[in-house]
């Protein structure tokens, strides 16, 4: 086993913008983030693992990046379409013991409103993704509700009113019950009850489909109206792009207000482009969960988060599938076949 590998300044710069901006010390938060994966033995079969890597940008500075693969080969890769970075771990012989792989880094994150981000080409963020189509039903919604590219707040409000936060996996799930979902309520354009939401989830898991919450499927979000952050912002993206407004999708992790602890899972948000003004952030699902901050989350993002990836439909080197719909959790292949033989965990500590 190798000791913890400290990535040199040269490699750190390879994982960040060439000239990261000076940190804005107004309303910032500094913390360390640890992304860990425990991979089960592969019994001599080839092991391949893909993990997202953060980068510095106008609203966050990433430093002190450390990678520990416990002796497994790895390389840092570029995801070219959206200018992301990721870690590719590989070993032809795999591993005979459980193996811990970790990425540790420091974050200085600031609260922000619109940003210029001159490195991002707005034209790249106008077309459809496989789970985020444009036109058709979204054109109908725009016409029926008189939505306009000149009133992005109206689109934010439409998604806010049309979606309901919940991700029930069974009738025993907390999200199935009040205050998340109510027995008499109906949701989405199809006006479904909570039983149908659960049925769609269970059917999707059985068949390997994406027509359920948590996949960022904007058709599902529009029809069913119950989901998580991926669904809210995919819906917003389909509407915005149908109106020829560039909209980006961001994935990362929320950082709780305590000084240290575990992070339960990912979070995502979006931003849209106004020519001559830059990119304006929105976080509709957070506004829905905390309605008193609904206005705040249109055009402002807090500093309690770290961004890992931008975009959708990622093309990853050596990945068996053509594209990855979302990329925030690990992808593992054993013997060139998808595997779930790993556990993941995420921790943070204020600096």
GUMIMI-177184 format. One record per residue (C-alpha): residue in one letter; x, y, z. Coordinates in pm, 1 decimal, m for minus. Layout:
<pts>
<pt resn="A" xx="X" yy="Y" zz="Z"/>
...
</pts>
This chain:
<pts>
<pt resn="X" xx="0.0" yy="0.0" zz="0.0"/>
<pt resn="X" xx="124.2" yy="345.2" zz="m77.7"/>
<pt resn="X" xx="121.8" yy="634.1" zz="163.1"/>
<pt resn="X" xx="m111.9" yy="924.4" zz="104.8"/>
<pt resn="X" xx="m12.9" yy="1098.2" zz="m215.5"/>
<pt resn="X" xx="10.0" yy="1474.3" zz="m190.0"/>
<pt resn="X" xx="m54.6" yy="1624.6" zz="m531.6"/>
<pt resn="X" xx="207.2" yy="1881.9" zz="m617.4"/>
<pt resn="X" xx="137.6" yy="2241.0" zz="m709.1"/>
<pt resn="X" xx="172.4" yy="2147.8" zz="m1075.8"/>
<pt resn="X" xx="m101.5" yy="1886.7" zz="m1051.5"/>
<pt resn="X" xx="m320.4" yy="2113.9" zz="m843.4"/>
<pt resn="X" xx="m305.3" yy="2372.1" zz="m1118.9"/>
<pt resn="X" xx="m399.7" yy="2098.9" zz="m1366.7"/>
<pt resn="X" xx="m719.7" yy="2044.1" zz="m1169.8"/>
<pt resn="X" xx="m810.3" yy="2412.1" zz="m1146.2"/>
<pt resn="X" xx="m833.0" yy="2711.5" zz="m1371.8"/>
<pt resn="X" xx="m492.4" yy="2831.5" zz="m1485.0"/>
<pt resn="X" xx="m538.8" yy="3161.0" zz="m1304.6"/>
<pt resn="X" xx="m788.2" yy="3114.6" zz="m1020.7"/>
<pt resn="X" xx="m931.6" yy="3446.9" zz="m906.6"/>
<pt resn="X" xx="m834.4" yy="3603.7" zz="m579.3"/>
<pt resn="X" xx="m1079.3" yy="3498.0" zz="m311.1"/>
<pt resn="X" xx="m1347.7" yy="3748.6" zz="m223.7"/>
<pt resn="X" xx="m1337.0" yy="3748.8" zz="154.7"/>
<pt resn="X" xx="m1682.4" yy="3902.1" zz="187.1"/>
<pt resn="X" xx="m1928.5" yy="3639.5" zz="312.5"/>
<pt resn="X" xx="m1710.2" yy="3338.4" zz="242.8"/>
<pt resn="X" xx="m1685.1" yy="2998.3" zz="407.2"/>
<pt resn="X" xx="m1371.2" yy="2785.0" zz="433.3"/>
<pt resn="X" xx="m1390.9" yy="2409.3" zz="486.8"/>
<pt resn="X" xx="m1218.3" yy="2083.4" zz="407.9"/>
<pt resn="X" xx="m1412.7" yy="1821.1" zz="211.2"/>
<pt resn="X" xx="m1340.9" yy="1447.5" zz="204.3"/>
<pt resn="X" xx="m1489.1" yy="1221.5" zz="m63.2"/>
<pt resn="X" xx="m1431.8" yy="852.0" zz="18.7"/>
<pt resn="X" xx="m1511.2" yy="527.9" zz="m161.1"/>
<pt resn="X" xx="m1462.3" yy="179.1" zz="m17.7"/>
<pt resn="X" xx="m1434.0" yy="m70.5" zz="m306.0"/>
<pt resn="X" xx="m1502.8" yy="m437.6" zz="m241.2"/>
<pt resn="X" xx="m1251.8" yy="m699.9" zz="m362.9"/>
<pt resn="X" xx="m1275.4" yy="m766.5" zz="m735.4"/>
<pt resn="X" xx="m1125.0" yy="m1117.0" zz="m709.6"/>
<pt resn="X" xx="m867.3" yy="m1057.2" zz="m979.5"/>
<pt resn="X" xx="m1100.4" yy="m889.4" zz="m1227.2"/>
<pt resn="X" xx="m1017.2" yy="m553.6" zz="m1382.7"/>
<pt resn="X" xx="m1120.4" yy="m254.7" zz="m1171.2"/>
<pt resn="X" xx="m1216.1" yy="84.4" zz="m1314.5"/>
<pt resn="X" xx="m1351.1" yy="374.5" zz="m1110.0"/>
<pt resn="X" xx="m1451.7" yy="727.1" zz="m1213.5"/>
<pt resn="X" xx="m1481.5" yy="1008.2" zz="m956.1"/>
<pt resn="X" xx="m1553.8" yy="1381.1" zz="m1006.3"/>
<pt resn="X" xx="m1291.5" yy="1640.6" zz="m916.8"/>
<pt resn="X" xx="m1363.0" yy="2001.4" zz="m814.5"/>
<pt resn="X" xx="m1208.1" yy="2306.2" zz="m976.7"/>
<pt resn="X" xx="m1149.1" yy="2665.5" zz="m880.8"/>
<pt resn="X" xx="m1372.4" yy="2922.0" zz="m1046.7"/>
<pt resn="X" xx="m1510.2" yy="3269.1" zz="m977.7"/>
<pt resn="X" xx="m1699.9" yy="3160.2" zz="m666.4"/>
<pt resn="X" xx="m1482.1" yy="2889.1" zz="m513.4"/>
<pt resn="X" xx="m1110.0" yy="2831.5" zz="m465.5"/>
<pt resn="X" xx="m989.7" yy="2471.5" zz="m437.9"/>
<pt resn="X" xx="m653.3" yy="2402.2" zz="m273.6"/>
<pt resn="X" xx="m451.9" yy="2128.5" zz="m101.0"/>
<pt resn="X" xx="m590.9" yy="1853.3" zz="m320.4"/>
<pt resn="X" xx="m482.9" yy="1509.7" zz="m197.1"/>
<pt resn="X" xx="m560.0" yy="1175.9" zz="m360.2"/>
<pt resn="X" xx="m508.4" yy="837.4" zz="m197.5"/>
<pt resn="X" xx="m579.2" yy="526.8" zz="m405.2"/>
<pt resn="X" xx="m391.4" yy="283.2" zz="m178.0"/>
<pt resn="X" xx="m165.2" yy="165.3" zz="m456.1"/>
<pt resn="X" xx="m416.1" yy="147.8" zz="m741.9"/>
<pt resn="X" xx="m313.9" yy="317.7" zz="m1064.6"/>
<pt resn="X" xx="m488.4" yy="642.5" zz="m1146.6"/>
<pt resn="X" xx="m480.3" yy="941.8" zz="m1375.6"/>
<pt resn="X" xx="m645.7" yy="1283.5" zz="m1385.9"/>
<pt resn="X" xx="m872.0" yy="1326.3" zz="m1686.7"/>
<pt resn="X" xx="m1039.1" yy="1611.0" zz="m1874.5"/>
<pt resn="X" xx="m1408.2" yy="1607.8" zz="m1960.1"/>
<pt resn="X" xx="m1381.2" yy="1836.5" zz="m2258.6"/>
<pt resn="X" xx="m1734.4" yy="1947.2" zz="m2345.2"/>
<pt resn="X" xx="m1801.2" yy="2119.8" zz="m2013.2"/>
<pt resn="X" xx="m1434.6" yy="2163.0" zz="m1907.2"/>
<pt resn="X" xx="m1466.3" yy="1938.4" zz="m1602.5"/>
<pt resn="X" xx="m1197.4" yy="1722.4" zz="m1439.7"/>
<pt resn="X" xx="m1229.0" yy="1370.0" zz="m1305.4"/>
<pt resn="X" xx="m1024.4" yy="1092.0" zz="m1151.0"/>
<pt resn="X" xx="m989.5" yy="761.7" zz="m1335.5"/>
<pt resn="X" xx="m867.9" yy="471.2" zz="m1118.8"/>
<pt resn="X" xx="m778.6" yy="147.9" zz="m1296.4"/>
<pt resn="X" xx="m603.8" yy="m180.4" zz="m1232.1"/>
<pt resn="X" xx="m603.6" yy="m481.7" zz="m1464.3"/>
<pt resn="X" xx="m569.9" yy="m720.6" zz="m1168.4"/>
<pt resn="X" xx="m816.2" yy="m541.8" zz="m947.0"/>
<pt resn="X" xx="m786.4" yy="m591.9" zz="m574.2"/>
<pt resn="X" xx="m818.4" yy="m886.3" zz="m338.1"/>
<pt resn="X" xx="m883.9" yy="m670.4" zz="m31.9"/>
<pt resn="X" xx="m1135.6" yy="m396.5" zz="41.5"/>
<pt resn="X" xx="m967.8" yy="m77.1" zz="m79.2"/>
<pt resn="X" xx="m1029.1" yy="278.3" zz="37.4"/>
<pt resn="X" xx="m995.8" yy="559.5" zz="m214.6"/>
<pt resn="X" xx="m1019.1" yy="918.5" zz="m99.4"/>
<pt resn="X" xx="m1010.3" yy="1270.7" zz="m239.4"/>
<pt resn="X" xx="m946.6" yy="1547.4" zz="13.6"/>
<pt resn="X" xx="m938.0" yy="1919.5" zz="m61.5"/>
<pt resn="X" xx="m991.3" yy="2262.4" zz="91.9"/>
<pt resn="X" xx="m1263.9" yy="2496.1" zz="m30.0"/>
<pt resn="X" xx="m1306.9" yy="2869.9" zz="1.9"/>
<pt resn="X" xx="m1659.6" yy="2934.5" zz="m120.9"/>
<pt resn="X" xx="m1837.4" yy="3268.8" zz="m145.0"/>
<pt resn="X" xx="m2198.5" yy="3373.5" zz="m164.0"/>
<pt resn="X" xx="m2263.6" yy="3515.7" zz="m508.1"/>
<pt resn="X" xx="m2504.6" yy="3668.0" zz="m752.2"/>
<pt resn="X" xx="m2443.5" yy="3686.1" zz="m1126.6"/>
<pt resn="X" xx="m2093.6" yy="3614.7" zz="m1257.0"/>
<pt resn="X" xx="m1927.4" yy="3673.0" zz="m1593.1"/>
<pt resn="X" xx="m1756.0" yy="3332.2" zz="m1639.7"/>
<pt resn="X" xx="m1604.8" yy="3433.2" zz="m1972.4"/>
<pt resn="X" xx="m1460.3" yy="3082.2" zz="m2012.4"/>
<pt resn="X" xx="m1811.4" yy="2939.5" zz="m2060.9"/>
<pt resn="X" xx="m1954.2" yy="2956.2" zz="m2413.4"/>
<pt resn="X" xx="m2331.2" yy="3020.1" zz="m2380.2"/>
<pt resn="X" xx="m2390.9" yy="2848.4" zz="m2716.0"/>
<pt resn="X" xx="m2294.8" yy="2515.6" zz="m2556.1"/>
<pt resn="X" xx="m2590.6" yy="2539.2" zz="m2319.4"/>
<pt resn="X" xx="m2881.2" yy="2571.5" zz="m2559.3"/>
<pt resn="X" xx="m2942.4" yy="2219.9" zz="m2693.4"/>
<pt resn="X" xx="m3119.8" yy="1918.2" zz="m2541.3"/>
<pt resn="X" xx="m2970.1" yy="1641.5" zz="m2329.9"/>
<pt resn="X" xx="m3097.2" yy="1284.0" zz="m2338.1"/>
<pt resn="X" xx="m3305.5" yy="1337.8" zz="m2023.0"/>
<pt resn="X" xx="m3360.4" yy="1710.1" zz="m2080.2"/>
<pt resn="X" xx="m3535.4" yy="1761.7" zz="m2415.3"/>
<pt resn="X" xx="m3650.2" yy="2092.6" zz="m2556.9"/>
<pt resn="X" xx="m3957.3" yy="2193.3" zz="m2756.9"/>
<pt resn="X" xx="m4273.4" yy="1978.8" zz="m2776.5"/>
<pt resn="X" xx="m4443.8" yy="1971.4" zz="m2434.7"/>
<pt resn="X" xx="m4224.0" yy="2256.7" zz="m2311.0"/>
<pt resn="X" xx="m4329.4" yy="2475.9" zz="m2602.8"/>
<pt resn="X" xx="m4690.1" yy="2398.9" zz="m2510.3"/>
<pt resn="X" xx="m4629.0" yy="2490.5" zz="m2145.8"/>
<pt resn="X" xx="m4461.7" yy="2816.1" zz="m2250.1"/>
<pt resn="X" xx="m4754.6" yy="2910.3" zz="m2473.1"/>
<pt resn="X" xx="m5025.6" yy="2808.3" zz="m2225.4"/>
<pt resn="X" xx="m4862.9" yy="2998.9" zz="m1939.7"/>
<pt resn="X" xx="m4731.9" yy="3294.7" zz="m2140.2"/>
<pt resn="X" xx="m4375.8" yy="3233.7" zz="m2023.6"/>
<pt resn="X" xx="m4108.0" yy="3459.4" zz="m2170.8"/>
<pt resn="X" xx="m3729.3" yy="3466.1" zz="m2202.3"/>
<pt resn="X" xx="m3753.1" yy="3824.9" zz="m2081.7"/>
<pt resn="X" xx="m3904.5" yy="3709.9" zz="m1752.2"/>
<pt resn="X" xx="m3686.4" yy="3434.7" zz="m1610.6"/>
<pt resn="X" xx="m3841.7" yy="3496.0" zz="m1270.4"/>
<pt resn="X" xx="m4170.3" yy="3385.0" zz="m1423.2"/>
<pt resn="X" xx="m4011.4" yy="3055.0" zz="m1528.1"/>
<pt resn="X" xx="m3857.1" yy="3013.7" zz="m1182.0"/>
<pt resn="X" xx="m4199.4" yy="3073.8" zz="m1024.3"/>
<pt resn="X" xx="m4370.2" yy="2833.3" zz="m1264.8"/>
<pt resn="X" xx="m4133.5" yy="2548.4" zz="m1174.8"/>
<pt resn="X" xx="m4155.4" yy="2643.1" zz="m807.4"/>
<pt resn="X" xx="m4536.0" yy="2616.7" zz="m814.4"/>
<pt resn="X" xx="m4545.1" yy="2309.9" zz="m1038.7"/>
<pt resn="X" xx="m4297.3" yy="2094.9" zz="m845.4"/>
<pt resn="X" xx="m4321.6" yy="1942.7" zz="m497.9"/>
<pt resn="X" xx="m4017.5" yy="1819.7" zz="m308.2"/>
<pt resn="X" xx="m4031.5" yy="1448.5" zz="m228.3"/>
<pt resn="X" xx="m3852.6" yy="1123.4" zz="m309.6"/>
<pt resn="X" xx="m4057.8" yy="836.9" zz="m163.1"/>
<pt resn="X" xx="m3925.0" yy="488.5" zz="m237.7"/>
<pt resn="X" xx="m4210.6" yy="303.6" zz="m62.3"/>
<pt resn="X" xx="m4526.8" yy="368.3" zz="136.3"/>
<pt resn="X" xx="m4314.8" yy="339.2" zz="450.7"/>
<pt resn="X" xx="m4077.9" yy="615.6" zz="342.2"/>
<pt resn="X" xx="m4085.8" yy="944.4" zz="534.2"/>
<pt resn="X" xx="m4131.8" yy="1132.0" zz="204.9"/>
<pt resn="X" xx="m4455.3" yy="940.9" zz="141.1"/>
<pt resn="X" xx="m4621.2" yy="1103.1" zz="441.7"/>
<pt resn="X" xx="m4712.1" yy="1449.5" zz="563.5"/>
<pt resn="X" xx="m4551.8" yy="1704.6" zz="555.2"/>
<pt resn="X" xx="m4380.9" yy="1589.1" zz="234.6"/>
<pt resn="X" xx="m4673.0" yy="1435.1" zz="44.7"/>
<pt resn="X" xx="m5040.0" yy="1430.0" zz="136.5"/>
<pt resn="X" xx="m5287.2" yy="1150.0" zz="82.0"/>
<pt resn="X" xx="m5549.2" yy="1368.5" zz="m86.1"/>
<pt resn="X" xx="m5313.9" yy="1575.7" zz="m302.1"/>
<pt resn="X" xx="m5239.5" yy="1534.2" zz="m672.2"/>
<pt resn="X" xx="m4922.7" yy="1646.8" zz="m845.3"/>
<pt resn="X" xx="m4786.1" yy="1742.1" zz="m1187.0"/>
<pt resn="X" xx="m4960.2" yy="1795.3" zz="m1517.6"/>
<pt resn="X" xx="m5089.6" yy="1438.6" zz="m1497.1"/>
<pt resn="X" xx="m5232.3" yy="1504.4" zz="m1148.1"/>
<pt resn="X" xx="m5102.7" yy="1184.3" zz="m993.3"/>
<pt resn="X" xx="m5126.6" yy="1078.8" zz="m630.2"/>
<pt resn="X" xx="m4838.0" yy="977.1" zz="m408.1"/>
<pt resn="X" xx="m4904.4" yy="606.2" zz="m477.5"/>
<pt resn="X" xx="m4823.5" yy="658.9" zz="m844.9"/>
<pt resn="X" xx="m4499.9" yy="837.5" zz="m751.0"/>
<pt resn="X" xx="m4390.2" yy="530.9" zz="m553.1"/>
<pt resn="X" xx="m4502.4" yy="292.0" zz="m827.1"/>
<pt resn="X" xx="m4298.9" yy="479.0" zz="m1088.2"/>
<pt resn="X" xx="m3992.8" yy="469.0" zz="m863.9"/>
<pt resn="X" xx="m4021.2" yy="94.3" zz="m803.7"/>
<pt resn="X" xx="m4087.3" yy="23.1" zz="m1172.4"/>
<pt resn="X" xx="m3786.6" yy="232.1" zz="m1272.3"/>
<pt resn="X" xx="m3558.1" yy="47.7" zz="m1031.2"/>
<pt resn="X" xx="m3681.5" yy="m285.9" zz="m1160.0"/>
<pt resn="X" xx="m3642.3" yy="m197.6" zz="m1528.3"/>
<pt resn="X" xx="m3341.9" yy="33.5" zz="m1506.6"/>
<pt resn="X" xx="m3534.2" yy="332.6" zz="m1640.8"/>
<pt resn="X" xx="m3507.9" yy="702.1" zz="m1560.4"/>
<pt resn="X" xx="m3877.4" yy="795.9" zz="m1541.6"/>
<pt resn="X" xx="m3868.7" yy="867.3" zz="m1171.3"/>
<pt resn="X" xx="m3732.6" yy="1129.4" zz="m935.1"/>
<pt resn="X" xx="m3360.5" yy="1183.7" zz="m892.8"/>
<pt resn="X" xx="m3261.7" yy="1134.4" zz="m1257.3"/>
<pt resn="X" xx="m3307.9" yy="1488.2" zz="m1378.6"/>
<pt resn="X" xx="m3571.0" yy="1373.9" zz="m1628.1"/>
<pt resn="X" xx="m3756.3" yy="1691.1" zz="m1722.0"/>
<pt resn="X" xx="m4047.7" yy="1505.8" zz="m1885.6"/>
<pt resn="X" xx="m4100.8" yy="1319.7" zz="m1558.9"/>
<pt resn="X" xx="m4073.0" yy="1644.3" zz="m1361.8"/>
<pt resn="X" xx="m4331.6" yy="1813.9" zz="m1578.3"/>
<pt resn="X" xx="m4575.7" yy="1518.8" zz="m1578.7"/>
<pt resn="X" xx="m4543.5" yy="1398.9" zz="m1219.0"/>
<pt resn="X" xx="m4430.5" yy="1710.8" zz="m1032.7"/>
<pt resn="X" xx="m4263.1" yy="1532.9" zz="m739.9"/>
<pt resn="X" xx="m3887.0" yy="1508.6" zz="m719.2"/>
<pt resn="X" xx="m3555.8" yy="1637.2" zz="m592.6"/>
<pt resn="X" xx="m3313.3" yy="1907.3" zz="m702.1"/>
<pt resn="X" xx="m3219.6" yy="1728.6" zz="m1027.0"/>
<pt resn="X" xx="m3580.5" yy="1731.9" zz="m1139.2"/>
<pt resn="X" xx="m3655.1" yy="2096.4" zz="m1052.9"/>
<pt resn="X" xx="m3351.8" yy="2225.5" zz="m1238.2"/>
<pt resn="X" xx="m3389.7" yy="1995.8" zz="m1538.0"/>
<pt resn="X" xx="m3744.8" yy="2127.0" zz="m1577.3"/>
<pt resn="X" xx="m3612.9" yy="2484.1" zz="m1555.7"/>
<pt resn="X" xx="m3343.9" yy="2398.1" zz="m1809.6"/>
<pt resn="X" xx="m3588.3" yy="2250.3" zz="m2064.1"/>
<pt resn="X" xx="m3810.5" yy="2556.5" zz="m2042.2"/>
<pt resn="X" xx="m3521.2" yy="2802.9" zz="m2060.0"/>
<pt resn="X" xx="m3347.1" yy="2632.6" zz="m2350.9"/>
<pt resn="X" xx="m3674.4" yy="2597.8" zz="m2540.4"/>
<pt resn="X" xx="m3691.1" yy="2978.2" zz="m2516.0"/>
<pt resn="X" xx="m3331.4" yy="2994.3" zz="m2646.8"/>
<pt resn="X" xx="m3190.0" yy="3097.3" zz="m2308.5"/>
<pt resn="X" xx="m2857.9" yy="2926.8" zz="m2219.7"/>
<pt resn="X" xx="m2900.9" yy="2731.9" zz="m1894.4"/>
<pt resn="X" xx="m2631.8" yy="2530.6" zz="m1713.6"/>
<pt resn="X" xx="m2671.4" yy="2243.8" zz="m1466.7"/>
<pt resn="X" xx="m2437.4" yy="2228.4" zz="m1163.9"/>
<pt resn="X" xx="m2379.2" yy="1939.2" zz="m922.6"/>
<pt resn="X" xx="m2194.8" yy="1939.3" zz="m593.0"/>
<pt resn="X" xx="m2254.5" yy="1893.2" zz="m223.5"/>
<pt resn="X" xx="m2441.1" yy="2097.1" zz="36.6"/>
<pt resn="X" xx="m2238.1" yy="2180.7" zz="348.4"/>
<pt resn="X" xx="m2438.5" yy="2180.8" zz="673.9"/>
<pt resn="X" xx="m2405.6" yy="2473.3" zz="913.2"/>
<pt resn="X" xx="m2229.5" yy="2270.7" zz="1186.4"/>
<pt resn="X" xx="m1853.6" yy="2302.4" zz="1215.0"/>
<pt resn="X" xx="m1797.9" yy="1943.7" zz="1097.1"/>
<pt resn="X" xx="m1985.6" yy="1627.5" zz="1013.4"/>
<pt resn="X" xx="m2117.5" yy="1406.8" zz="736.6"/>
<pt resn="X" xx="m2288.5" yy="1511.1" zz="416.1"/>
<pt resn="X" xx="m2582.1" yy="1287.5" zz="330.2"/>
<pt resn="X" xx="m2576.2" yy="1333.0" zz="m45.7"/>
<pt resn="X" xx="m2539.4" yy="1561.9" zz="m343.7"/>
<pt resn="X" xx="m2714.2" yy="1883.8" zz="m436.1"/>
<pt resn="X" xx="m2762.4" yy="2056.4" zz="m769.6"/>
<pt resn="X" xx="m2866.8" yy="2396.5" zz="m897.9"/>
<pt resn="X" xx="m2869.8" yy="2592.6" zz="m1224.5"/>
<pt resn="X" xx="m2780.1" yy="2924.7" zz="m1376.5"/>
<pt resn="X" xx="m2900.0" yy="3106.3" zz="m1686.3"/>
<pt resn="X" xx="m2725.0" yy="3352.5" zz="m1914.7"/>
<pt resn="X" xx="m2819.4" yy="3710.8" zz="m1995.3"/>
<pt resn="X" xx="m2613.1" yy="3867.7" zz="m2270.8"/>
<pt resn="X" xx="m2398.2" yy="4150.6" zz="m2139.1"/>
<pt resn="X" xx="m2470.9" yy="4058.3" zz="m1776.7"/>
<pt resn="X" xx="m2346.1" yy="3701.9" zz="m1728.8"/>
<pt resn="X" xx="m2481.1" yy="3396.4" zz="m1548.6"/>
<pt resn="X" xx="m2754.0" yy="3427.9" zz="m1283.5"/>
<pt resn="X" xx="m2787.8" yy="3138.6" zz="m1033.5"/>
<pt resn="X" xx="m3113.2" yy="2976.5" zz="m921.8"/>
<pt resn="X" xx="m3180.2" yy="2710.8" zz="m659.7"/>
<pt resn="X" xx="m3550.2" yy="2634.5" zz="m691.9"/>
<pt resn="X" xx="m3561.2" yy="2321.4" zz="m475.0"/>
<pt resn="X" xx="m3395.5" yy="2498.7" zz="m181.5"/>
<pt resn="X" xx="m3642.9" yy="2781.2" zz="m222.3"/>
<pt resn="X" xx="m3926.0" yy="2527.1" zz="m218.7"/>
<pt resn="X" xx="m3796.6" yy="2362.1" zz="98.5"/>
<pt resn="X" xx="m3754.4" yy="2705.0" zz="263.6"/>
<pt resn="X" xx="m4024.0" yy="2929.9" zz="112.6"/>
<pt resn="X" xx="m3915.2" yy="3228.4" zz="319.4"/>
<pt resn="X" xx="m3598.5" yy="3232.6" zz="106.3"/>
<pt resn="X" xx="m3772.7" yy="3185.3" zz="m227.3"/>
<pt resn="X" xx="m3676.7" yy="3535.1" zz="m342.3"/>
<pt resn="X" xx="m3318.3" yy="3492.3" zz="m222.6"/>
<pt resn="X" xx="m3260.1" yy="3178.7" zz="m429.4"/>
<pt resn="X" xx="m3359.9" yy="3353.9" zz="m749.5"/>
<pt resn="X" xx="m3033.4" yy="3519.7" zz="m842.2"/>
<pt resn="X" xx="m2827.5" yy="3438.2" zz="m531.5"/>
<pt resn="X" xx="m2646.0" yy="3130.5" zz="m403.2"/>
<pt resn="X" xx="m2521.2" yy="3082.9" zz="m49.2"/>
<pt resn="X" xx="m2167.3" yy="2976.0" zz="41.2"/>
<pt resn="X" xx="m2272.6" yy="2645.1" zz="201.2"/>
<pt resn="X" xx="m2188.8" yy="2426.7" zz="m97.3"/>
<pt resn="X" xx="m1908.8" yy="2303.7" zz="m319.0"/>
<pt resn="X" xx="m1939.5" yy="2253.2" zz="m693.8"/>
<pt resn="X" xx="m1797.3" yy="1936.1" zz="m847.5"/>
<pt resn="X" xx="m1931.0" yy="1916.1" zz="m1205.1"/>
<pt resn="X" xx="m2108.9" yy="2133.7" zz="m1461.8"/>
<pt resn="X" xx="m2332.3" yy="1995.5" zz="m1735.5"/>
<pt resn="X" xx="m2498.5" yy="1667.1" zz="m1833.0"/>
<pt resn="X" xx="m2438.4" yy="1376.7" zz="m2071.6"/>
<pt resn="X" xx="m2072.8" yy="1336.5" zz="m1980.4"/>
<pt resn="X" xx="m1837.2" yy="1145.9" zz="m2207.9"/>
<pt resn="X" xx="m1580.3" yy="968.6" zz="m1987.8"/>
<pt resn="X" xx="m1272.8" yy="785.7" zz="m2113.8"/>
<pt resn="X" xx="m1302.9" yy="404.2" zz="m2105.3"/>
<pt resn="X" xx="m1661.8" yy="426.3" zz="m1975.9"/>
<pt resn="X" xx="m1877.1" yy="146.1" zz="m2118.2"/>
<pt resn="X" xx="m2186.5" yy="360.5" zz="m2169.2"/>
<pt resn="X" xx="m2180.3" yy="629.1" zz="m2438.0"/>
<pt resn="X" xx="m2265.4" yy="905.3" zz="m2190.5"/>
<pt resn="X" xx="m2332.6" yy="953.3" zz="m1819.6"/>
<pt resn="X" xx="m2657.0" yy="1138.8" zz="m1748.3"/>
<pt resn="X" xx="m2537.4" yy="1268.6" zz="m1408.5"/>
<pt resn="X" xx="m2189.8" yy="1245.9" zz="m1256.4"/>
<pt resn="X" xx="m2147.3" yy="1313.4" zz="m887.6"/>
<pt resn="X" xx="m2132.8" yy="967.0" zz="m727.5"/>
<pt resn="X" xx="m1873.9" yy="701.9" zz="m822.6"/>
<pt resn="X" xx="m1901.0" yy="489.8" zz="m1134.0"/>
<pt resn="X" xx="m1745.3" yy="147.1" zz="m1086.5"/>
<pt resn="X" xx="m1687.5" yy="m124.9" zz="m1344.9"/>
<pt resn="X" xx="m1550.1" yy="m468.7" zz="m1262.6"/>
<pt resn="X" xx="m1445.5" yy="m676.7" zz="m1560.9"/>
<pt resn="X" xx="m1597.8" yy="m412.6" zz="m1792.0"/>
<pt resn="X" xx="m1939.2" yy="m446.0" zz="m1628.3"/>
<pt resn="X" xx="m2118.5" yy="m194.1" zz="m1410.7"/>
<pt resn="X" xx="m2086.9" yy="m274.4" zz="m1040.3"/>
<pt resn="X" xx="m2233.8" yy="m139.0" zz="m718.1"/>
<pt resn="X" xx="m1974.8" yy="m318.1" zz="m503.2"/>
<pt resn="X" xx="m1869.3" yy="m7.8" zz="m315.3"/>
<pt resn="X" xx="m1978.6" yy="226.8" zz="m39.1"/>
<pt resn="X" xx="m1941.4" yy="603.4" zz="m47.9"/>
<pt resn="X" xx="m1922.1" yy="869.7" zz="221.0"/>
<pt resn="X" xx="m1867.9" yy="1243.3" zz="237.5"/>
<pt resn="X" xx="m1739.5" yy="1454.6" zz="526.5"/>
<pt resn="X" xx="m1652.7" yy="1817.3" zz="588.4"/>
<pt resn="X" xx="m1478.0" yy="2026.7" zz="852.5"/>
<pt resn="X" xx="m1465.1" yy="2403.4" zz="884.0"/>
<pt resn="X" xx="m1122.6" yy="2559.5" zz="851.2"/>
</pts>
